[in-house]
Amino acid sequence: MEKIPMTRAGFDQLDAELRDLKAVERPAVIRAIAEAREHGDLSENAEYHAAREKQSFIEGRIKELEMILSRAEVIDPAKLSGSVKFGARVTVVDEDTDEEKTFQLVGEQEADLERGLLNVRSPLARALIGKDEGDSVEVTTPGGQKSYEILSIRYE
């Protein structure tokens, strides 16, 4: 099976979610199902059906997280240097608008653009990988072609 690259922070976040689902959410939904059963006829019991649906979601997410964490390859960006690779914190400038943005290249499971965490498999990240400070990259985005210049690369 293919390893899933991930930062320590991303791994810890998913691991915390898994522990919460197992220790808090799962027991709570089991209690909700038991309470709903006490109300009688299950065929017309909305609380019962809602609780069972939530239980199904929780169990599915637990299986998904266990699979992801079992295949996770935690990479420490602080031990890396040089050109852009997984874990790099890259500051780029849009060559058309002069807008600066900083992204950290992270695994698919921990990507969150609002927090500056860029999926390593995204078009921009793929264009940046292997490049150095001062290099320009062309990226095809849904809004058209974009050109970025790499201002800095940091590993922390």
Summary of the structure (lengths in Angstrom):
residues: 156
radius of gyration: 21.6
end to end distance: 28.7
largest distance: 69.6
contacts: 439
relative contact order: 0.16
helix: 47%
strand: 26%
